[in-house]
Amino acid sequence: VQLQASGGGLVQAGGSLRLSCAASGRTVSRYRLGWFRQAPGKEREFLADIGWTGRTSYADSVKGRFTISRDNAKNTVNLQMNSVTPEDTAVYYCAAKVDSAVAPYDYWGQGTLVTVSS
């Protein structure tokens, strides 16, 4: 599975941004798909994921502001980011894995940079 993230850029605080991640190589309709981010000098942070049934989970830091969704027909996963703050500045990564709680994320996109200005 190859993942290609896109949609990053510069956004003002309080604004919105939509990230997309396109999968290729095989269908990911039965995979769990997730979004992570890594800010400068910090460890990679889990943000949200969505299972093949559509069930979602979110980190407390983004709950209520970010929304993850998937389009199995297009083999994509999206992250709608609202009410962003400068603390959301990071490289954002999409990832995919077998839909199991214990399985690690095996496939990673290259990352897309999001910069939030104050």
Disulfide bonds with the S-S distance in Angstrom:
Cys21-Cys94 2.07
